[in-house]
């Protein structure tokens, strides 16, 4: 029985919030990601796993700063020195669209780091490729459109049909590999890709290319014993209660507010032919993201209303907070931003997003000018377009009052 650990979507240099740590010089948010990575590596060492599968996307883009490469390298070298075979798939954020350009984790191949194998092209890995572990791995790293057009014969295929042609090719390739596989050994499929039916998080905001969605029937093939996926940041099992487990562990930290409610995981398991037992491990020190949306309905006690929506001070401590306020533009001076920032001083970072409403421009009936309309008609048009949210009864009351006032003024000459 083989013990394994599966994680994905590290994105360790997503330093989109916060400041730098004065001691290390690293952005504090990068330290958050590295803390999660340390927890994963420590678990691999403590549980003495035989195989670590990283299913792609080391960084936020294909040109990481050397400092971030150093920090990633430190953690992978701990696995290497422990003699744990580690498979690193290239993800869409790791590769360049230009043919011949090095990918972001190329150094592990270049330096031939012991027990670390980088997979940048589709491969069928036998025990001989895996230091004679009793397992076989079908590996599908991110497949770029450039690679497809360069390496596959798609001549005559319409541009809009390239993904469909690739799916057909992958089906044939995977089936060929399965025919070659040893039926007595457990088989793992690992891929950095979208799968039809998967629930997306916010990662579409950081993707660099269009998705190729693998058909669900390809990954749910019962001839597999485990499917280790990466690319989608929301943790999920696409084959719940059935064999094989088809797992997206999700990203190792929250990337932005689209993941504010997501818990973060990695997975360990034991695998033998026809039998896989997995354990979800929730990462312990994930930075809280708090996302508050407020629609102001009255200009009375605005700041008290905003303050009442703030979480308790203990929840704010160390959190990344966003408060989105929608309100009529004329209420802008009533919002005390300085007071809000004082009250949220304990947060790691506070983002106040103001969304004042722009009033709809008044449009007169076609073919008529303001001079041709009565005061009552003009008032009626104003109330319809002023976003005052008047119901019909209130509007009629105001119209009746306006008629009374106009009549009184008229009677006085």
Helices and strands as residue ranges (DSSP letters): E 2-7, H 28-46, E 51-54, H 66-81, E 85-89, H 106-110, E 116-119, E 123-125, G 127-129, E 135-140, H 145-151, G 159-161, H 162-180, E 186-192, E 194-195, G 203-205, E 213-214, H 216-219, E 226-230, E 236-237, E 245-248, G 257-259, E 265-272, E 275-282, E 289-295, H 302-308, H 313-316, E 320-328, G 329-334, H 337-343, E 349-357, G 370-372, H 375-385, H 392-411
